[in-house]
Amino acid sequence: MSARGRLDRGVRRVVAALGDPERTAARGAVRAALVLPGLFAVGRYVVGEPSFATFAVFGGFALLIMTDFGGTARERLRSYLLATACGAVLVALGTLASGTAVAAAATMFVVAVVITLLAAVVGGHVASARLGLLLAFVLSVTLPPATTQIPARVGGWVFAGVAATLAGLLVLPRGGPSVLNRAAATACRAAADLVDALGRDPHRLGECRDAAARAVAETRTRFAATASRTIGSRRRRRAYAELIGDLQLLVGVAGHPLYRTGRSRRGTGTEERLVAAVSGTLRAGAAALDTAGEPPEVRVLERERTAHRYAMERRVSELLARSTPTRQIVDALAVDHTVRVLAYLAGAVAGNIGVTANRTSWRPGGPGHEEPDDRRARHRHVEWLAASAAPASTALQNSLRTGVGLALSVWIAGRLGLPHAFWVVLGTLQVLRSSALGTARSVARAVAGNVVGVAVGSALIVVTADRPDLLWALLPPAVFLAAYTSGSQRLLLSQAAFTVDLLIIFNLLAPVGWRLGLIRLVDVGIGVALSVALSLLLWPHGARRQLVRTAAAYQRAATGQLRHALDRALTGGTVDRRPTPSVGRRMRAELALGDYLSERPSAPLDPSSALALVVAANYLAMAANLLESAVVEFGQRTDGCADVVEPVRSARQAVLGRLERLADRLGGRAADSPRPSGEGPDAEAAVLACLDRRRRDGAEAGPALLLVFTAEWIRSADEISDELVGPVGRATAAAGRPWWR
């Protein structure tokens, strides 16, 4: 029974791995099975040039199986043509560099680092084309040097590129990320239900929060499992990532409101229309995701937010004039403040939905995505590249690891004079992962897959001896299987299918029999052995330690932003000291988070804890941005309450100090100090005194409102520090563990 149970579980895993609810893999497999054999036949029998046929068939593999662009028809056309042109350049460059082993290895290193780094930084279609472009260069640099063959090689690649472009546009084109859209739409509706519960039915708040949190987590899982090629351009992929982050923050704010739930939940009486606008915007966004229709008009939400601000000021003045208890006014303002934050986040959600639909839409800066006034938009791409190329970036580390691995593979294969040297390089590329443990797991699957493929392919070669027509008949189903099973989650199956394809193709080019399978096993074995050695020597921990370090740097920078914003709100003037920009640190933290989640981590740093580190920093950056906006909206708090602000400053210092100590602990600099006995910092006394003074003096309520919101953000940041203690402890423990655990 135990053996049968293990067999059943294995079958279920295989079925799950082959699952294709959107029929995306099936469409691509049919497309490849129809086009790739034709490319090979034209090169083999019409052109009659082996080099042309070789690059035509492998160009088909690169552009039809390894590369599958999504997005609009115009985006796909542009991407296929650019990939074809870049591949042609790489084929010519690889052929020229193949004269000596040293030149080939050096050029391989540069090409691999540049392509891998750009794929990580730009993402989108560049990431989708990475493997295909590397295959173009690897094939040309490892074949015997022959500069006279450059026209035939480039011609074969261009022929494959033109065919792949036409097939990608006309033969079962990709329909778009509908599964991801449906998950995001569900999350938007769940968030809207949560906002409605917050405004109208607080008793359902816990239930709605749990449902919304599950929906957002499901959307993030779908996004992580969706290859970048199914989304389209880097801009659209970035919008999906920000959309999920905005929803995560929105659920966090609505589920843990800025007001204290033990007190009265009633606001000033001006928040109902804004609650309805927030909920309506989220539901309109869900409808747009479902139908690919027009995104919600966020200007309407902004008008409601502006109207709410003036109505709130008038309402507070009325309550002060009526001698309403000051604490009741503070509680009511906290409710309004929560709704205003939700309106800000709903606007960011709506704007990102517009970008995912490839429509021009006004959108506010997302949480933590500040754009300094003195920085032009064209510098943003340079800033992103610089942040990703920093020593602490996982993008740079992965690029260097890939470059070194492929360069050594090229050099070793050249020195050994292996007849199929590119198999060694491809073996290295296919199993080299971001951690030593991930590489070891990939090696086991790759070796097993090649053994299965050699066994099946050799059997087919023996059965079809002297019958090339039978091999031609087997080629389309073999290509279909290789294309259908391609992907990191199906490495064993894809390696087996790819090996069968190679044995068929090379026996059609020049019959060599089943012994070719043994040569492939030896070549792949050399490549995977080199991958294991490199993974042990170069950053064996993978993204785990880098995630912890980059999250610490991002949290420290976000805390600095919050300190600057609080200083502006409490001093009533422009603070000379500018905070350390968090844009680059956020980029590196998000890159490391994506790499870490792709490693399918488990204890001690589970995905939710890893995500909490970055989300908390996003929350602090969002608080800083909104406080900066509040200083402009409500006027700088300089008069009337200057002498009662000291408790607020003390609370600010206590909270920021604890956040900084947590960041230091996360970065391995110091241990976190325990919270002093008693409750957390409370600046209510100063807020109440300021409102009482406004009541007596009959002054405008704007500066007092700013003080109320400042105190609420301080309290909310203190709650964030409490929630960070657990994830920070688990993260520091994970960073200290050896790579094999």
LUMPARO-131788 format. One line per 10 residues: number of its first residue (from 1); their letters; for each residue y, z, x of C-alpha. Coordinates in steps of 0.5 Angstrom, whole numbers, plus 500, padded with zeros to 3 digits. Example, Ala and Ser with C-alpha at 12.3 -4.5 7.8 and 13.67 -1.06 7.14 Angstrom:
<pts>
1 = AS = 491/516/525; 498/514/527
</pts>
This chain:
<pts>
1 = MSARGRLDRG = 500/500/500; 505/502/506; 503/495/509; 504/491/502; 511/495/501; 514/493/508; 512/486/506; 515/486/499; 521/489/503; 521/483/508
11 = VRRVVAALGD = 521/478/503; 526/481/499; 531/481/505; 529/474/506; 531/472/499; 537/476/499; 539/472/506; 538/465/503; 542/467/497; 547/462/495
21 = PERTAARGAV = 551/464/488; 556/459/489; 552/454/492; 556/453/498; 550/453/503; 547/448/499; 553/443/498; 554/443/506; 546/442/507; 546/436/502
31 = RAALVLPGLF = 552/433/505; 549/434/512; 542/431/510; 545/425/508; 550/424/513; 547/426/520; 541/422/520; 545/416/518; 549/417/524; 543/418/529
41 = AVGRYVVGEP = 540/411/526; 547/407/527; 547/410/535; 540/409/536; 539/402/533; 546/399/532; 550/401/538; 543/402/542; 547/406/547; 543/413/548
51 = SFATFAVFGG = 550/417/550; 553/414/543; 547/416/539; 547/423/543; 554/425/541; 554/422/534; 548/426/532; 551/432/536; 558/431/533; 555/431/526
61 = FALLIMTDFG = 552/438/528; 558/440/530; 562/438/525; 558/438/519; 553/444/520; 557/448/525; 564/447/522; 565/446/514; 573/447/512; 575/449/506
71 = GTARERLRSY = 582/449/502; 586/444/499; 584/436/500; 590/435/504; 588/441/509; 581/439/510; 583/432/512; 588/435/517; 583/440/520; 577/435/520
81 = LLATACGAVL = 582/430/524; 585/435/528; 578/437/530; 575/430/531; 581/429/536; 581/436/540; 573/435/540; 574/428/543; 579/431/549; 574/436/550
91 = VALGTLASGT = 568/431/551; 572/427/556; 574/433/560; 567/436/560; 565/429/563; 570/429/568; 569/436/570; 561/436/570; 561/433/577; 560/440/581
101 = AVAAAATMFV = 557/446/578; 563/450/581; 568/445/577; 564/445/571; 563/453/571; 571/454/572; 573/449/566; 568/452/562; 571/459/563; 578/456/561
111 = VAVVITLLAA = 576/452/555; 572/458/552; 577/463/553; 582/459/550; 578/457/544; 575/463/542; 582/467/543; 586/462/539; 580/462/533; 581/470/533
121 = VVGGHVASAR = 588/470/533; 590/464/528; 583/465/524; 582/460/518; 580/453/520; 581/454/528; 576/460/527; 571/455/523; 572/449/528; 570/454/534
131 = LGLLLAFVLS = 563/453/535; 563/446/534; 569/445/539; 565/449/544; 559/445/543; 563/438/544; 565/441/551; 558/444/553; 554/438/551; 559/434/556
141 = VTLPPATTQI = 559/438/561; 552/440/562; 549/433/562; 548/429/568; 555/427/571; 557/420/569; 564/418/568; 563/411/566; 559/414/560; 566/417/557
151 = PARVGGWVFA = 568/411/552; 561/411/549; 561/419/549; 568/419/546; 566/414/541; 560/417/539; 564/424/537; 569/420/534; 564/416/530; 561/423/528
161 = GVAATLAGLL = 568/426/526; 570/420/522; 564/420/518; 564/428/517; 571/427/515; 569/422/509; 563/427/507; 567/433/507; 572/430/502; 568/426/498
171 = VLPRGGPSVL = 561/428/498; 560/435/494; 567/438/497; 567/445/497; 570/448/491; 574/454/494; 573/462/495; 571/463/487; 567/469/488; 572/472/492
181 = NRAAATACRA = 577/470/487; 573/473/482; 572/480/486; 580/480/487; 581/479/480; 577/485/478; 580/489/483; 587/487/480; 585/489/473; 582/495/475
191 = AADLVDALGR = 588/497/478; 592/495/472; 588/500/468; 589/505/473; 597/504/472; 596/505/465; 592/511/465; 597/514/470; 603/512/465; 600/513/458
201 = DPHRLGECRD = 593/517/459; 593/522/465; 586/524/462; 583/518/464; 586/518/471; 580/520/475; 575/515/472; 580/509/472; 581/511/480; 574/511/481
211 = AAARAVAETR = 573/504/478; 579/501/482; 576/504/488; 570/501/487; 573/494/485; 577/494/491; 571/496/496; 567/490/493; 573/485/494; 573/488/501
221 = TRFAATASRT = 566/487/502; 566/480/499; 572/478/504; 568/480/510; 562/476/508; 566/470/507; 567/465/512; 574/463/514; 572/456/513; 571/458/505
231 = IGSRRRRRAY = 578/460/505; 582/455/508; 589/456/513; 590/462/517; 596/463/512; 592/464/506; 586/468/510; 592/473/512; 594/473/505; 587/475/502
241 = AELIGDLQLL = 587/480/507; 594/483/506; 592/483/498; 586/487/499; 590/492/503; 596/492/498; 591/494/493; 588/499/497; 594/503/498; 596/502/490
251 = VGVAGHPLYR = 590/505/488; 591/511/493; 598/512/491; 596/512/483; 590/516/484; 594/521/488; 601/521/485; 607/523/489; 608/528/484; 604/535/483
261 = TGRSRRGTGT = 599/534/478; 599/541/476; 605/541/473; 608/537/468; 607/529/468; 613/527/464; 618/523/468; 626/522/466; 624/518/460; 626/511/464
271 = EERLVAAVSG = 619/509/467; 615/507/461; 618/499/462; 617/499/469; 610/502/468; 609/496/463; 612/491/468; 607/494/474; 601/493/469; 603/486/467
281 = TLRAGAAALD = 604/484/474; 597/486/476; 594/483/470; 598/476/471; 595/476/478; 588/477/476; 589/471/471; 592/467/476; 586/469/481; 581/467/475
291 = TAGEPPEVRV = 584/460/473; 588/458/480; 594/458/475; 601/460/477; 602/467/480; 606/472/477; 614/472/477; 615/478/481; 623/477/480; 622/480/473
301 = LERERTAHRY = 618/486/476; 624/487/481; 629/486/476; 626/492/472; 625/496/478; 633/495/479; 634/497/472; 630/503/473; 634/505/479; 640/505/475
311 = AMERRVSELL = 637/508/469; 634/514/473; 641/516/476; 644/516/469; 638/520/466; 638/525/472; 646/526/471; 645/527/463; 639/532/465; 644/536/469
321 = ARSTPTRQIV = 649/536/464; 645/539/459; 643/545/464; 636/542/464; 632/547/469; 632/544/476; 625/544/477; 623/540/471; 628/535/474; 625/535/480
331 = DALAVDHTVR = 618/534/477; 620/528/473; 623/525/479; 617/525/483; 613/521/477; 619/516/477; 618/515/485; 611/514/484; 612/509/479; 617/505/484
341 = VLAYLAGAVA = 612/505/489; 607/502/485; 612/497/483; 613/495/490; 606/495/492; 605/490/485; 610/486/488; 607/485/494; 600/484/491; 603/478/486
351 = GNIGVTANRT = 607/475/492; 600/475/496; 596/472/490; 602/466/490; 600/465/498; 593/465/496; 594/459/491; 598/455/496; 604/456/492; 611/458/494
361 = SWRPGGPGHE = 613/465/491; 618/470/493; 615/476/496; 617/482/499; 615/485/506; 608/488/505; 607/495/507; 608/496/514; 609/489/515; 617/490/517
371 = EPDDRRARHR = 621/484/519; 626/486/524; 633/483/522; 634/481/529; 628/477/530; 627/470/528; 621/467/524; 619/462/529; 618/468/534; 612/471/529
381 = HVEWLAASAA = 607/467/532; 609/468/539; 609/476/537; 602/475/534; 599/471/540; 602/476/545; 599/482/541; 592/479/541; 592/477/548; 594/485/550
391 = PASTALQNSL = 589/488/554; 587/493/549; 586/487/544; 578/486/542; 580/479/541; 582/478/549; 576/482/551; 571/478/546; 574/471/549; 573/474/556
401 = RTGVGLALSV = 566/476/555; 565/469/552; 568/465/557; 564/469/563; 558/468/559; 558/461/558; 561/459/565; 555/463/568; 550/459/564; 553/453/566
411 = WIAGRLGLPH = 553/455/573; 546/457/573; 543/451/569; 547/447/574; 544/450/580; 537/450/578; 538/443/576; 535/444/569; 534/438/565; 537/440/558
421 = AFWVVLGTLQ = 542/445/561; 546/445/555; 540/449/551; 541/455/556; 549/455/555; 548/455/547; 542/460/548; 548/465/551; 553/463/546; 549/464/540
431 = VLRSSALGTA = 546/471/541; 553/474/545; 556/479/540; 561/484/541; 557/490/543; 551/490/547; 547/493/541; 549/487/537; 547/482/543; 540/486/543
441 = RSVARAVAGN = 539/485/536; 541/478/536; 536/476/542; 530/479/538; 532/474/532; 534/468/536; 527/469/541; 523/470/535; 526/464/531; 525/459/537
451 = VVGVAVGSAL = 518/461/538; 517/459/530; 521/453/531; 517/451/537; 510/452/534; 512/448/527; 516/443/531; 510/442/536; 505/441/530; 509/436/527
461 = IVVTADRPDL = 510/432/534; 502/432/535; 501/430/527; 506/425/528; 504/422/535; 506/415/535; 509/415/528; 516/415/529; 517/413/522; 514/420/520
471 = LWALLPPAVF = 519/423/524; 525/419/521; 522/422/514; 522/429/517; 529/429/520; 533/429/513; 529/435/510; 529/439/517; 537/438/517; 538/440/510
481 = LAAYTSGSQR = 534/447/512; 538/448/519; 545/447/515; 542/451/509; 540/457/514; 546/456/519; 550/463/519; 550/470/523; 546/473/517; 540/468/518
491 = LLLSQAAFTV = 540/467/525; 532/467/526; 531/462/520; 537/458/523; 534/458/530; 527/456/528; 530/450/524; 535/448/529; 529/448/534; 525/443/530
501 = DLLIIFNLLA = 531/439/529; 532/438/537; 524/437/538; 525/431/532; 531/428/535; 529/428/542; 522/425/541; 526/420/537; 531/418/543; 525/418/548
511 = PVGWRLGLIR = 518/421/546; 516/427/551; 511/430/546; 510/438/544; 512/440/552; 519/439/550; 518/446/546; 516/450/552; 522/447/556; 527/450/550
521 = LVDVGIGVAL = 523/456/550; 525/457/558; 532/455/557; 534/459/551; 530/465/555; 535/464/561; 541/464/556; 539/470/552; 537/474/558; 544/472/561
531 = SVALSLLLWP = 547/475/555; 544/481/555; 546/482/562; 553/481/560; 554/485/554; 551/491/559; 557/490/564; 563/488/560; 565/492/554; 558/494/552
541 = HGARRQLVRT = 561/499/546; 564/493/543; 569/494/538; 568/501/537; 572/504/542; 577/499/542; 578/500/534; 579/508/536; 584/506/541; 588/501/537
551 = AAAYQRAATG = 588/505/531; 591/511/535; 596/507/538; 598/504/531; 598/511/527; 603/513/533; 608/507/532; 607/508/524; 609/516/525; 615/514/530
561 = QLRHALDRAL = 617/509/524; 617/514/519; 621/519/524; 626/514/524; 627/513/517; 627/520/515; 632/522/521; 636/516/517; 635/519/510; 637/526/513
571 = TGGTVDRRPT = 643/525/518; 647/521/513; 648/516/519; 645/510/523; 640/513/528; 641/510/535; 634/511/537; 630/505/534; 622/506/533; 617/503/537
581 = PSVGRRMRAE = 615/496/533; 609/497/530; 607/490/528; 603/488/535; 599/495/534; 598/493/527; 595/486/529; 591/489/534; 588/495/530; 586/490/524
591 = LALGDYLSER = 583/485/529; 579/491/532; 577/493/525; 575/486/523; 570/486/529; 568/493/528; 566/491/521; 563/485/523; 558/489/527; 555/492/521
601 = PSAPLDPSSA = 556/499/523; 553/506/521; 554/513/523; 558/517/525; 563/512/524; 562/509/517; 566/503/515; 570/507/510; 572/512/515; 574/506/520
611 = LALVVAANYL = 578/503/514; 581/510/513; 584/510/520; 588/503/519; 590/505/511; 593/511/513; 597/508/518; 599/502/513; 601/508/508; 606/511/513
621 = AMAANLLESA = 609/505/515; 610/503/508; 613/510/507; 618/508/513; 620/502/510; 621/505/503; 625/510/505; 629/505/509; 630/501/503; 632/508/499
631 = VVEFGQRTDG = 638/510/504; 641/503/502; 640/503/495; 642/511/493; 647/512/499; 646/516/505; 646/523/504; 652/526/508; 656/530/503; 655/536/499
641 = CADVVEPVRS = 648/538/501; 649/538/509; 648/546/509; 641/546/505; 638/541/509; 635/545/514; 628/547/510; 627/539/509; 628/538/517; 623/543/518
651 = ARQAVLGRLE = 618/541/514; 619/534/517; 618/536/524; 612/540/522; 608/534/518; 610/529/524; 608/533/529; 601/534/526; 601/527/525; 602/526/532
661 = RLADRLGGRA = 597/531/534; 592/527/530; 594/520/534; 593/524/540; 586/526/539; 584/520/536; 587/517/543; 583/522/547; 590/525/549; 589/532/546
671 = ADSPRPSGEG = 586/536/541; 588/537/534; 592/544/532; 589/547/526; 594/548/520; 598/554/520; 595/559/515; 598/558/508; 600/552/504; 603/546/507
681 = PDAEAAVLAC = 611/545/508; 615/545/502; 622/543/502; 623/544/494; 628/550/495; 633/545/499; 632/540/494; 633/545/488; 639/547/491; 642/540/492
691 = LDRRRRDGAE = 641/539/485; 644/545/483; 650/544/487; 651/537/484; 650/540/477; 656/544/479; 660/539/482; 659/533/477; 658/529/483; 654/522/483
701 = AGPALLLVFT = 646/524/483; 644/518/488; 644/522/494; 641/528/491; 635/523/489; 635/520/496; 633/528/498; 628/528/493; 624/522/495; 625/524/502
711 = AEWIRSADEI = 622/531/500; 616/527/496; 615/523/502; 614/529/507; 609/532/502; 605/526/501; 605/525/509; 602/532/510; 597/530/505; 595/524/509
721 = SDELVGPVGR = 594/528/515; 589/533/511; 585/526/509; 585/524/516; 582/530/519; 575/528/518; 576/520/520; 579/522/526; 574/527/528; 568/522/526
731 = ATAAAGRPWW = 572/517/530; 573/521/536; 565/523/536; 563/515/535; 568/513/541; 564/518/546; 557/516/544; 553/511/549; 553/504/547; 546/504/545
741 = R = 547/510/539
</pts>
